[in-house]
Amino acid sequence: MSRTLTDHKSIQEWAEKRGARPACVKGTGGGKDPGMIRLDFEGYSGEDSLSPISWEEWFRKFDESDLALVVEEAGGHAPNFNKLVRRG
């Protein structure tokens, strides 16, 4: 079952429950713009392509880009599937 999240607290709780941290894709931003944002899950291959950023930076870009986070919820366990999509 999937659900769509836009509330900052719900997103941060979902991510932290799964060991994920806010990140941006290296080489996609400039200045104060982090560029493309992602969630970086511990133990996955993000270390070569992602840079850590603060939750504040991540949510600023999330809101500026009018994004929502689609997450997968399966009975009893916490899968990591997530996708950033445009709201609407």
Secondary structure, 3 states (H helix, E strand, C coil): CEEEECCHHHHHHHHHHCCEEEEEECCCCECCECCCEEEEECCCHHHHCEEECCHHHHHHHHHHCCEEEEEECECCECCCCEEEEECC
